[in-house]
Amino acid sequence: MTPSTNHPTQQSKQNRTETTWLKQIDRQKHFRDICQNYYKIQSLNPEQNSTFLKVLNQRLKWTYFNDDFKMLFTVIHKVSSSSWRTVFQTLYNHSSKNFRQKQKDPIWPLVSPNYVKSPKELINRLSNFTKIIFVRHPLARVLSAFIDRFVNQPSWWYKKKARTIIELERKLKFGRRKKADLTFVEFVRFITNDTYKHMKLDWLTVDSHWDVIFDMYHPCEFYFDFIGHLETLNEDVDYLFQFLNITDVVHFDRAKRPTNSSKTVMLQEYFGQLSHELFQKVVLKYQDDFRVFGYKIPHNVSDIAL
């Protein structure tokens, strides 16, 4: 029996669902228009690419899928990736024995495209599964990476990175016993300095928490069926779970250590520390992410809009 649409609560829920659906149409149209008309990039065609499987395994190294729930999800670090991991694990626990037996990684109980050896098998999933990606405002992702990796509870690995960045930026030898007091300005100078890329410091310069999504994942080579934004996370997750019919199976938990980096005031506070030239450099670095995912490119700090 269909619930009455006259009920205020039901009507409000339907209105939110319709609004989210319309946003998806706009995002999909914008994404395809930019990819095809601005970047002149078409989605990968397996029949025209002899190295299709190799290319896909490179592009989809952080993409996971579930055969039973017919979903394929590209994970972006600093876009609630830890919460999505919990979702995937829960879906895995509710999956068939046949699917679970395919797992090769006990830490990430998921099937990665890297485990798929048959092009036909992978193509079938890309053609018939719901392809999902969640993104966020590029500057908010940068700030979140800095706060989470270098300020809140940095691991020994990021303490090591912080000390090395400090030495490069301050041109001095930084003692191990000193607190790695990396500043946000130094961090932004570091990630926008292309000189470091030629110093054979991949362990330092390459990091999925702040690398450019456009360069790292080549999103225009795939047509995603759902593009979620962290700024509309609750509405997008509700709509997606309904679409996938998993509302009664899994619950989405927000980050346990939020950095509050998606608040406009906080963004303006941190990015306001940068010179106008440095601000322009960081915006330029992430311009493709701004453009392809439909975020307004800011001209100055006061122009930042989520």
C-alpha positions in Angstrom: 0.0 0.0 0.0 1.4 3.4 -1.0 1.5 5.9 1.8 -0.5 9.1 1.4 1.5 11.9 -0.1 -0.8 14.3 2.0 1.0 13.4 5.2 3.4 16.3 6.0 6.3 14.0 7.0 5.9 11.8 3.9 5.5 14.9 1.7 8.6 16.5 3.1 10.6 13.2 2.5 9.4 13.0 -1.0 10.3 16.6 -1.6 13.8 16.0 -0.3 14.1 12.9 -2.5 13.0 14.8 -5.6 15.4 17.7 -4.8 18.3 15.2 -4.5 17.3 13.5 -7.8 17.2 16.9 -9.6 20.6 17.7 -8.2 21.9 14.4 -9.5 20.6 15.2 -13.0 22.4 18.6 -12.9 25.6 17.1 -11.6 25.6 14.3 -14.3 24.9 16.8 -17.0 27.6 19.2 -15.8 30.1 16.3 -15.4 29.5 15.0 -19.0 29.5 18.4 -20.6 32.8 19.4 -19.0 34.5 16.1 -19.8 33.3 15.9 -23.4 33.3 19.6 -24.4 36.0 21.2 -22.2 38.5 18.4 -21.7 37.5 16.5 -24.9 37.7 13.2 -23.0 35.4 10.3 -23.8 34.8 7.3 -21.5 37.0 4.3 -22.0 36.0 1.9 -24.7 37.3 -1.6 -24.2 37.0 -2.4 -27.9 39.2 0.5 -28.8 41.9 0.0 -26.1 44.1 -3.0 -26.2 45.4 -2.3 -22.7 41.9 -1.7 -21.3 42.3 -4.1 -18.3 45.7 -2.7 -17.3 44.5 0.9 -17.6 41.4 0.1 -15.5 43.4 -1.5 -12.8 45.5 1.7 -12.5 42.5 4.0 -12.6 40.3 2.0 -10.2 42.9 1.0 -7.6 40.8 2.7 -4.9 37.5 1.4 -6.3 35.6 -1.4 -4.7 32.5 -3.3 -5.7 30.0 -5.8 -4.3 28.5 -8.4 -6.7 25.4 -9.0 -4.5 24.4 -5.4 -4.2 25.7 -4.5 -7.7 27.5 -1.4 -6.7 31.0 0.0 -7.6 32.3 2.8 -5.4 35.4 5.0 -6.0 36.8 5.9 -2.6 38.3 9.4 -2.2 40.3 10.0 1.0 39.1 12.9 3.1 35.6 12.4 1.8 34.2 10.3 4.7 36.3 7.4 3.4 36.4 5.8 6.9 32.6 5.9 7.2 32.3 4.3 3.7 34.7 1.6 4.7 32.3 0.7 7.5 29.5 0.6 5.0 31.4 -1.8 2.7 32.2 -4.1 5.6 28.6 -4.2 6.7 27.5 -5.0 3.1 30.2 -7.7 3.0 28.8 -9.3 6.1 25.3 -9.4 4.5 26.7 -10.8 1.2 26.5 -14.3 -0.1 29.0 -17.0 0.8 30.1 -17.1 -2.8 31.0 -13.4 -2.8 32.8 -13.5 0.6 34.9 -16.4 -0.6 36.3 -14.2 -3.4 38.0 -11.9 -0.8 41.8 -11.8 -0.7 42.3 -9.0 1.8 41.1 -9.6 5.3 41.6 -6.0 6.3 39.5 -4.6 3.4 36.8 -7.3 3.0 36.1 -6.0 -0.5 36.6 -7.0 -4.1 39.1 -4.7 -5.8 39.3 -4.5 -9.6 43.0 -5.4 -9.1 41.8 -8.9 -8.3 39.9 -9.2 -11.5 41.8 -10.9 -14.2 39.1 -11.2 -16.9 38.3 -8.1 -19.0 34.9 -9.5 -19.6 34.2 -9.8 -15.9 35.3 -6.2 -15.2 33.4 -4.8 -18.2 30.3 -6.5 -17.1 30.5 -4.9 -13.7 31.2 -1.4 -15.2 28.2 -1.8 -17.5 25.7 -3.2 -15.1 26.6 -2.0 -11.6 25.8 1.4 -10.1 29.0 3.4 -10.3 29.4 5.9 -7.4 31.8 8.6 -6.3 31.6 11.1 -3.5 33.7 14.3 -3.6 34.0 17.6 -1.7 35.0 21.2 -2.1 38.7 21.0 -3.1 39.9 23.6 -0.6 38.0 21.9 2.2 39.6 18.6 1.3 43.1 20.2 1.5 42.3 21.8 4.9 40.9 18.5 6.2 44.0 16.7 5.1 46.3 19.2 6.9 44.3 19.1 10.2 43.7 15.4 10.2 47.2 14.3 9.1 49.4 17.0 10.8 47.5 18.6 13.6 44.9 16.4 15.4 46.6 13.0 15.9 49.4 12.6 13.4 50.9 9.1 13.1 54.7 8.5 13.1 54.5 8.5 9.3 53.0 12.0 9.0 55.3 13.3 11.8 58.2 12.1 9.5 56.6 13.9 6.6 56.0 17.0 8.6 59.7 17.2 9.6 60.8 16.7 6.1 58.5 19.4 4.8 59.7 21.8 7.5 63.3 21.1 6.5 62.5 21.8 2.8 60.5 24.9 3.5 62.6 26.4 6.3 65.9 25.4 4.8 67.2 23.9 8.1 67.9 20.6 9.8 65.0 19.8 12.0 65.8 17.7 15.1 63.8 14.5 15.7 63.0 15.5 19.3 61.4 18.8 18.3 57.7 19.0 17.8 56.9 19.0 14.1 55.1 22.3 14.1 54.3 22.4 10.4 52.2 25.5 9.6 49.3 25.6 7.1 51.2 28.1 4.9 54.2 25.8 4.7 52.0 22.8 3.9 50.3 24.7 1.0 53.6 26.0 -0.3 54.9 22.4 -0.3 51.9 20.9 -2.2 52.0 23.7 -4.8 55.7 23.5 -5.4 56.3 21.3 -8.5 60.1 21.4 -7.9 59.7 18.7 -5.2 58.2 16.3 -7.7 61.5 16.1 -9.4 63.5 15.3 -6.3 62.6 11.6 -6.2 60.6 12.1 -3.0 57.4 10.2 -4.0 57.0 8.9 -0.5 56.6 12.5 0.5 54.9 14.3 -2.4 52.4 11.6 -3.5 49.6 11.3 -1.0 46.0 10.3 -1.7 44.7 12.5 1.1 45.5 15.6 -0.9 46.4 14.6 -4.4 44.3 16.1 -7.2 41.3 13.8 -7.8 41.3 14.6 -11.5 44.9 13.5 -11.9 44.7 10.5 -9.6 41.4 8.9 -10.7 40.8 10.2 -14.2 37.1 10.5 -13.6 36.2 11.6 -17.1 37.1 8.1 -18.3 34.1 6.8 -16.5 30.5 7.9 -16.4 29.4 7.7 -12.8 25.8 6.9 -12.1 25.8 8.8 -8.9 28.0 11.8 -7.9 27.6 12.6 -4.2 28.9 15.8 -2.5 30.1 15.9 1.1 28.3 19.2 1.4 24.9 17.4 0.9 26.1 14.1 2.4 22.9 13.3 4.4 20.5 13.8 1.6 22.8 12.1 -0.9 23.3 9.1 1.3 19.6 8.7 2.0 18.8 8.8 -1.7 21.6 6.5 -2.7 20.7 3.9 0.0 17.1 3.9 -1.1 18.1 3.5 -4.7 20.4 0.6 -3.9 17.7 -0.9 -1.6 20.1 -1.1 1.4 18.4 1.2 3.8 17.5 -1.6 6.1 20.9 -3.3 5.8 23.4 -0.6 6.6 23.7 2.7 8.6 26.0 5.5 7.6 28.0 7.0 10.5 29.7 10.4 10.1 33.4 10.8 10.8 34.3 10.3 14.5 37.0 12.9 14.3 35.5 15.7 12.2 38.0 18.5 11.3 35.2 21.1 10.7 37.1 21.9 7.5 33.8 22.3 5.5 32.8 25.4 7.4 33.2 28.5 5.4 34.4 30.5 8.4 37.2 28.0 9.1 38.2 27.8 5.4 38.5 31.6 5.2 40.4 31.7 8.5 43.1 29.2 7.3 43.3 30.2 3.6 43.3 33.8 4.8 46.8 33.1 6.1 48.1 32.7 2.5 49.4 35.5 0.3 47.2 36.3 -2.7 49.8 34.7 -4.9 49.9 31.4 -2.9 46.1 31.3 -2.7 45.9 31.6 -6.5 48.5 28.8 -6.8 46.5 26.3 -4.7 43.3 27.1 -6.5 45.2 26.6 -9.8 46.5 23.2 -8.6 42.9 22.0 -7.9 41.2 23.8 -10.8 40.3 20.6 -12.6 38.6 19.2 -9.4 36.7 22.5 -9.1 35.6 22.4 -12.7 34.6 18.8 -13.3 32.6 18.4 -10.1 30.8 21.7 -10.3 32.4 23.8 -7.6 32.8 27.5 -8.0 36.4 28.5 -8.5 37.2 31.3 -6.0 39.2 34.4 -7.0 40.0 35.3 -3.5 39.5 34.1 0.1 36.2 35.9 0.6 34.9 34.3 -2.6 35.1 30.7 -1.1 31.6 29.2 -1.3 30.6 25.7 -0.3 
